[in-house]
Amino acid sequence: MTKNQTESYSESLDITFEAAISELEIIVSQMESKQLPLQDSLSAFKRGTALLQHCQKTLAQVEHQVHILINDGITQELQAFQDHE
């Protein structure tokens, strides 16, 4: 699976951030146990990569929203301060 294929797969995931993290933890546990056959390990790795990218994208979006809210709050505070002068 190429990087672009993984990215488009991760974009199509309809899963919450919390569910993706839980699934990633399960995948890591399964892979660390070394009980998965090779082909299953590869499939788990691909799924884990897509889940990781989904989580990273979600975190980036939330971080962007927080920056917007912080900057909007600073703008409002400055406006309120200037209005009181």
Buried (B, 14 or more C-beta within 10 A) or exposed (E): EEEEEBBEBBEEBEBEBEEBBEBBEEBEEBBEEEEBEEEEBEEBBBBBBBBBBBBEBBEEEEEEEEEEEEEEEEEEEEEEEEEEE
